Amino acid sequence: MKTRNKYLANAGVMLALIGLGACSGMSQQGQNTAIGAGAGAIGGAVLTGGSAAGTVGGAVVAGVIGHEISK
């Protein structure tokens, strides 16, 4: 049951991040940041077994990478 709750929480975070990526008014750099953060959150959650620290850490690292790629 705990695993299911972790995955549901991570899915909610992912949906929010994907929704941000769909905003038409965002710059290319903003879109890349949101996409990177979403992908990083998934990767961090998978690699750490759904821990909050892994999810947030992955989102932050990949978000920064997505931001810097667009420069």
C-alpha contacts under 8 A as a table, 3 or more apart, distances in Angstrom:
res1	aa1	res2	aa2	distance
1	M	4	R	5.12
1	M	5	N	6.36
2	K	5	N	5.14
2	K	6	K	6.26
3	T	6	K	5.11
3	T	7	Y	6.28
3	T	50	G	7.51
4	R	7	Y	5.19
4	R	8	L	6.18
5	N	8	L	5.04
5	N	9	A	6.13
6	K	9	A	5.15
6	K	10	N	6.16
6	K	50	G	5.84
6	K	51	S	7.66
7	Y	10	N	5.02
7	Y	11	A	5.98
7	Y	50	G	6.75
8	L	11	A	4.97
8	L	12	G	6.26
9	A	12	G	5.14
9	A	13	V	6.44
10	N	13	V	5.09
10	N	14	M	6.16
10	N	41	A	7.79
10	N	42	I	7.54
10	N	45	A	7.39
10	N	50	G	7.59
10	N	55	T	7.69
11	A	14	M	4.98
11	A	15	L	6.16
12	G	15	L	5.17
12	G	16	A	6.32
13	V	16	A	5.20
13	V	17	L	6.30
14	M	17	L	5.08
14	M	18	I	6.07
14	M	38	G	5.74
14	M	41	A	7.29
14	M	42	I	7.42
15	L	18	I	5.10
15	L	19	G	6.04
16	A	19	G	5.07
16	A	20	L	6.42
17	L	20	L	5.11
17	L	21	G	6.45
17	L	34	A	6.13
17	L	35	I	7.30
17	L	37	A	7.35
17	L	38	G	5.57
18	I	21	G	5.01
18	I	22	A	6.53
18	I	34	A	7.30
18	I	35	I	6.96
18	I	38	G	6.72
19	G	22	A	5.25
19	G	23	C	7.01
20	L	23	C	5.60
20	L	31	Q	7.80
20	L	34	A	6.58
21	G	26	M	7.82
21	G	30	G	7.91
21	G	31	Q	5.20
21	G	32	N	7.91
21	G	34	A	5.55
21	G	35	I	6.20
22	A	31	Q	7.89
23	C	26	M	5.82
26	M	29	Q	7.91
26	M	30	G	5.70
26	M	31	Q	6.15
27	S	30	G	5.09
27	S	31	Q	6.23
28	Q	31	Q	5.09
28	Q	32	N	6.14
28	Q	70	S	7.08
29	Q	32	N	5.13
29	Q	33	T	6.18
29	Q	66	G	7.51
29	Q	67	H	5.68
29	Q	69	I	7.96
29	Q	70	S	5.16
29	Q	71	K	7.42
30	G	33	T	5.06
30	G	34	A	6.27
30	G	67	H	6.93
31	Q	34	A	5.17
31	Q	35	I	6.10
32	N	35	I	5.12
32	N	36	G	5.93
32	N	63	G	7.71
32	N	66	G	4.88
32	N	67	H	6.02
32	N	69	I	7.85
32	N	70	S	7.09
33	T	36	G	5.13
33	T	37	A	6.09
33	T	62	A	7.75
33	T	63	G	4.70
33	T	64	V	6.62
33	T	65	I	7.44
33	T	66	G	4.49
33	T	67	H	4.62
34	A	37	A	5.09
34	A	38	G	6.16
34	A	63	G	6.37
34	A	66	G	7.62
35	I	38	G	5.12
35	I	39	A	6.17
35	I	63	G	7.35
35	I	66	G	7.23
36	G	39	A	5.19
36	G	40	G	5.93
36	G	59	A	7.11
36	G	62	A	4.80
36	G	63	G	4.55
36	G	64	V	7.64
36	G	65	I	6.95
36	G	66	G	4.94
36	G	67	H	7.92
37	A	40	G	5.02
37	A	41	A	6.03
37	A	58	G	7.27
37	A	59	A	4.10
37	A	60	V	6.13
37	A	61	V	7.47
37	A	62	A	5.20
37	A	63	G	4.04
37	A	64	V	7.81
37	A	66	G	7.57
38	G	41	A	5.15
38	G	42	I	6.44
38	G	59	A	6.15
38	G	63	G	7.74
39	A	42	I	5.23
39	A	43	G	6.19
39	A	59	A	7.07
39	A	62	A	7.13
40	G	43	G	4.96
40	G	44	G	5.84
40	G	55	T	7.36
40	G	57	G	7.88
40	G	58	G	4.29
40	G	59	A	4.28
40	G	60	V	7.31
40	G	61	V	6.98
40	G	62	A	4.93
40	G	63	G	7.15
41	A	44	G	5.13
41	A	45	A	6.02
41	A	54	G	7.70
41	A	55	T	4.61
41	A	56	V	6.17
41	A	57	G	7.46
41	A	58	G	4.97
41	A	59	A	4.27
42	I	45	A	5.20
42	I	46	V	6.15
42	I	55	T	6.77
42	I	58	G	7.60
42	I	59	A	7.86
43	G	46	V	5.18
43	G	47	L	6.05
43	G	55	T	7.41
43	G	58	G	6.44
44	G	47	L	5.23
44	G	48	T	6.05
44	G	50	G	7.63
44	G	54	G	4.67
44	G	55	T	4.48
44	G	56	V	7.33
44	G	57	G	6.74
44	G	58	G	4.49
44	G	59	A	7.24
45	A	48	T	5.41
45	A	49	G	5.80
45	A	50	G	4.26
45	A	51	S	6.14
45	A	52	A	7.41
45	A	54	G	5.65
45	A	55	T	4.55
45	A	58	G	7.68
46	V	49	G	5.35
46	V	50	G	6.04
47	L	50	G	7.65
47	L	54	G	7.51
48	T	51	S	5.73
48	T	54	G	5.61
48	T	55	T	7.79
50	G	54	G	7.13
50	G	55	T	6.85
51	S	54	G	5.35
51	S	55	T	6.29
52	A	55	T	5.10
52	A	56	V	6.10
53	A	56	V	5.28
53	A	57	G	5.79
54	G	57	G	5.03
54	G	58	G	5.91
55	T	58	G	5.29
55	T	59	A	6.21
56	V	59	A	5.04
56	V	60	V	6.14
57	G	60	V	5.20
57	G	61	V	6.16
58	G	61	V	5.31
58	G	62	A	6.01
59	A	62	A	5.42
59	A	63	G	5.74
60	V	63	G	5.07
60	V	64	V	6.20
61	V	64	V	5.35
61	V	65	I	6.37
62	A	65	I	4.92
62	A	66	G	6.05
63	G	66	G	5.05
63	G	67	H	6.12
64	V	67	H	5.00
64	V	68	E	6.16
65	I	68	E	5.18
65	I	69	I	6.13
66	G	69	I	5.30
66	G	70	S	6.91
67	H	70	S	5.85
67	H	71	K	7.42
68	E	71	K	5.60
